[in-house]
Amino acid sequence: MSLFNSKIIIKYFRRKKYGKINPREELSDLEKKILEEISIGKSYHTIADELQMTKEDVQKNIREIYIKLQDKS
């Protein structure tokens, strides 16, 4: 995982811990699961196999995660 991606993920969980998550930024259960799998280093292909989805679906969900986790301030 890149440093940039790691920073986005850490920032999200810090804001969540302290109740600073905007409802529009809240991740779905599927997005949370994908994020968890990425955080432990699994590949998109492995995640897709485990969640019985296509690699393209995983990539689409990851794009949505990044949109939600971008720092707006």
JOKARA-V499381 format. One record per residue. N is the residue number from 0. SS is DSSP state (h for helix, s for strand, l for the rest). Layout:
n:N ss:SS
n:N ss:SS
This chain:
n:0 ss:l
n:1 ss:l
n:2 ss:h
n:3 ss:h
n:4 ss:h
n:5 ss:h
n:6 ss:h
n:7 ss:h
n:8 ss:h
n:9 ss:h
n:10 ss:h
n:11 ss:h
n:12 ss:h
n:13 ss:h
n:14 ss:h
n:15 ss:h
n:16 ss:h
n:17 ss:l
n:18 ss:l
n:19 ss:l
n:20 ss:l
n:21 ss:l
n:22 ss:h
n:23 ss:h
n:24 ss:h
n:25 ss:l
n:26 ss:l
n:27 ss:l
n:28 ss:h
n:29 ss:h
n:30 ss:h
n:31 ss:h
n:32 ss:h
n:33 ss:h
n:34 ss:h
n:35 ss:h
n:36 ss:h
n:37 ss:h
n:38 ss:h
n:39 ss:l
n:40 ss:l
n:41 ss:l
n:42 ss:l
n:43 ss:h
n:44 ss:h
n:45 ss:h
n:46 ss:h
n:47 ss:h
n:48 ss:h
n:49 ss:h
n:50 ss:h
n:51 ss:l
n:52 ss:l
n:53 ss:l
n:54 ss:h
n:55 ss:h
n:56 ss:h
n:57 ss:h
n:58 ss:h
n:59 ss:h
n:60 ss:h
n:61 ss:h
n:62 ss:h
n:63 ss:h
n:64 ss:h
n:65 ss:h
n:66 ss:h
n:67 ss:h
n:68 ss:h
n:69 ss:l
n:70 ss:l
n:71 ss:l
n:72 ss:l
